[in-house]
Amino acid sequence: MGKGTMDTIDELDLIAKKEHSGVNHRCDVRHDVPAVFFSTGGYTGNVYHEFNDGILPLFITSQNFNKKVVFVILEYHDWWILKYGDVLSQFSDYPAIDFSGDKRVHCFPEAIVGLRIHDELTVDSSLMEGNKSIVDFRSHLDQAYWPRISGLIQDEEREAKEKLEKMLHLSPTSETSLNIVKEEQEDRSGKPKLVILSRNGSRAITNENLLVKMAKVIGFQVNVLRPDRTSELAKIYRALNASDVMIGVHGAAMTHFLFMRPGSVFIQVVPLGTDWAAETYYGEPARKLGLKYIGYEIVPKESSLYEKYNKNDIVLRDPETVNKKGWEFTKNIYLDGQNVRLDLRRFRKRLVRAYDYSIAKMNRQAHLQSQ
């Protein structure tokens, strides 16, 4: 973590005092469960860091307390609590405390300061009580988001019923009624579901509309998601949890692979100069979750950098050497300065592979259910 970022994190001094030291301690609130102190400052606002440096380490650090633990948050942000409150309630039975905002004196029998982290977006089960793993973490997400998803489903069913009632007052062949019937049929078609996590700005797929058309021709039911900082996580979770395949270009939003069911397919489009990061931060962790991971490394012609640089330029020919010059070069050239135009004939092979895999998996599941 850079010095600039560390400057936004408060330093915390804890003083441990024995109960029978003869000194009278004033406790406004006496807790009979331990505390975990952590900060939501630093890189928060970036979904990769929010999960990798916050939510996952919080799971790792607090699991052995079985929810009998109080979270004390430095750099407390209301938006962070709003965004992750349902997940926090899976790890603690108690409301979180704002370290700076709550002026009362809280006394705890014990405290942990800071969070434990294992590796990129994963849980090392050999270091966990009861060998808990990243799959256990995911099941907590399932429980955290289900009440909200259940509410969304009920709202949609009510809206559909109202639409149907209106439709009955229209001509049976009206365009509205045909569209509703078509949507219903499409949703129950049994086609594998493909979610494309779309990017705006850098690392966008500039021929995304053609990718969508091709995926539909192959046989997918396609949903294009455009998550941003304000997107409700339960809605993203619902879409990805129900999907068979996810496609996205390397970037923080790939963290959402955590929302996919083990056994699903994750295709990460890897722009020039991002091979190592794509594999380390998302490829390897996705395999640990039990996803079928396909890394699609683009060739120079698929990069917008091909238009900017001579084809023999080191930027196109040897991104590794450019990356060795330092983070600023990587960021400015490969992360902020590059879009992707997929070679659809080349990419189609990966998509057909994902389709065949998904159909085979659906057939296996149907066979098991019929036994």
Residue pairs with C-beta under 8 A, 6 or more apart in sequence:
1 42
1 43
5 42
5 43
6 42
8 41
8 42
8 75
9 39
9 41
9 42
9 74
9 75
10 39
10 41
10 74
10 75
10 100
12 37
12 74
12 99
12 113
14 37
14 111
14 113
17 23
17 25
25 105
25 107
26 105
27 105
27 106
27 107
28 104
28 105
28 106
29 104
29 105
29 106
29 107
30 107
31 70
31 106
31 107
31 108
31 109
32 109
33 65
33 68
33 69
33 70
33 94
33 108
33 109
34 65
34 68
34 69
34 70
34 108
34 109
34 110
34 111
34 112
35 69
35 70
35 71
35 72
35 106
35 108
35 110
35 111
35 112
36 58
36 61
36 62
36 69
36 70
36 71
36 72
36 111
36 112
36 115
37 72
37 74
37 99
37 111
37 112
37 113
37 114
38 54
38 57
38 58
38 61
38 71
38 72
38 73
38 74
38 114
38 115
39 73
39 74
39 75
40 54
40 73
40 74
40 75
40 76
40 77
40 80
41 74
41 75
42 49
42 53
42 75
43 49
43 50
43 53
44 50
44 54
44 77
44 80
45 229
46 252
47 227
47 252
47 253
47 255
47 256
48 121
48 252
48 254
48 255
48 281
49 252
50 80
50 83
50 84
51 121
51 255
51 258
52 117
52 120
52 121
52 255
53 115
53 117
54 84
54 115
55 84
55 87
56 117
56 121
56 122
56 123
56 137
57 115
57 116
57 117
58 71
58 88
58 91
58 115
59 91
59 123
59 137
59 140
60 115
60 116
60 117
60 118
60 123
60 127
60 128
61 112
61 115
61 116
62 69
62 71
62 91
62 92
63 91
63 128
63 129
63 132
64 129
65 92
67 90
67 91
67 92
67 93
68 93
69 91
69 92
69 94
70 92
70 94
70 96
70 97
70 106
70 108
71 88
71 91
71 92
71 94
71 96
71 97
72 96
72 97
72 99
72 106
72 111
73 96
73 97
73 98
73 99
74 99
74 100
76 96
76 98
76 99
76 100
76 101
81 88
81 96
83 233
84 233
86 144
86 145
86 147
86 148
86 234
87 140
87 141
87 144
88 96
89 144
90 140
90 141
90 143
90 144
91 140
97 106
118 124
118 127
119 285
120 280
120 281
120 284
120 285
121 134
121 255
121 258
121 281
121 282
121 285
122 134
122 285
122 288
122 289
123 132
123 133
123 134
123 136
123 137
125 131
125 132
125 133
134 258
134 285
134 288
134 289
135 262
135 289
135 290
137 258
138 258
138 262
138 289
141 237
141 258
141 259
142 241
145 233
145 234
145 237
145 238
148 232
148 234
149 234
149 237
149 238
152 234
152 235
152 238
160 180
163 180
164 180
166 176
167 174
167 176
167 177
167 180
170 176
170 177
171 177
186 221
187 221
189 221
190 362
191 219
191 220
191 221
192 219
192 220
192 221
192 244
192 245
192 355
192 358
192 359
192 362
193 220
193 221
193 223
193 242
193 243
193 244
193 245
194 215
194 220
194 221
194 222
194 223
194 243
194 244
194 245
194 246
194 247
194 354
195 223
195 224
195 225
195 239
195 240
195 243
195 245
195 246
195 247
196 205
196 208
196 211
196 212
196 215
196 222
196 223
196 224
196 225
196 246
196 247
196 248
197 225
197 226
197 227
197 246
197 247
197 248
197 249
197 253
197 254
197 256
198 204
198 205
198 208
198 224
198 225
198 226
199 205
199 248
199 249
199 251
199 253
200 226
202 335
202 336
202 337
202 338
202 339
203 249
203 250
203 251
203 271
203 335
203 338
203 339
203 340
204 249
204 339
204 340
205 211
205 249
205 269
205 339
205 340
205 341
205 342
206 304
206 339
206 340
206 341
207 341
207 342
207 344
208 224
210 344
211 247
211 342
211 344
211 347
212 222
212 224
214 344
214 348
214 351
215 222
215 351
216 222
218 348
218 351
218 352
218 355
219 355
219 359
220 245
220 351
220 355
223 239
223 243
225 236
225 239
227 236
227 253
227 256
236 256
236 259
237 259
240 246
240 256
240 257
240 259
240 260
241 259
241 260
241 261
243 260
243 264
244 264
244 265
244 354
244 358
244 361
244 362
245 264
245 265
245 266
245 267
245 354
245 355
245 358
246 256
246 257
246 260
246 264
246 265
246 266
246 267
247 267
247 269
248 254
248 256
248 267
248 268
248 269
249 268
249 269
249 271
249 340
250 268
250 269
250 270
250 271
250 274
250 277
250 278
250 282
251 335
254 268
254 278
254 281
254 282
255 282
257 266
257 282
257 285
257 286
257 289
257 291
258 289
260 266
260 289
260 291
262 289
262 290
262 291
263 290
263 291
263 292
263 361
264 291
264 292
265 291
265 292
265 293
265 294
265 354
265 357
265 358
266 282
266 286
266 291
266 292
266 293
266 294
267 294
267 296
267 350
267 351
267 354
268 278
268 282
268 283
268 286
268 293
268 294
268 295
268 296
269 296
269 298
269 340
269 342
270 278
270 295
270 296
270 297
270 298
271 298
271 303
271 334
271 338
271 340
272 298
272 300
272 303
272 305
272 315
272 316
272 319
272 334
272 338
273 319
273 320
273 322
273 323
273 330
273 333
273 334
273 335
273 338
274 334
274 335
275 297
275 319
276 323
278 295
279 295
283 293
283 295
286 293
287 293
292 354
292 357
294 350
294 353
294 354
296 347
296 350
298 340
298 342
298 343
299 343
299 346
300 306
300 311
300 316
300 317
301 343
302 340
302 341
302 342
302 343
303 316
303 338
303 339
303 340
303 341
304 337
304 338
304 339
304 340
304 341
305 315
305 316
305 333
305 334
305 337
305 338
306 316
308 337
309 315
309 316
310 316
311 317
314 321
314 322
315 322
315 333
319 334
322 329
322 330
322 333
322 334
323 329
323 330
323 334
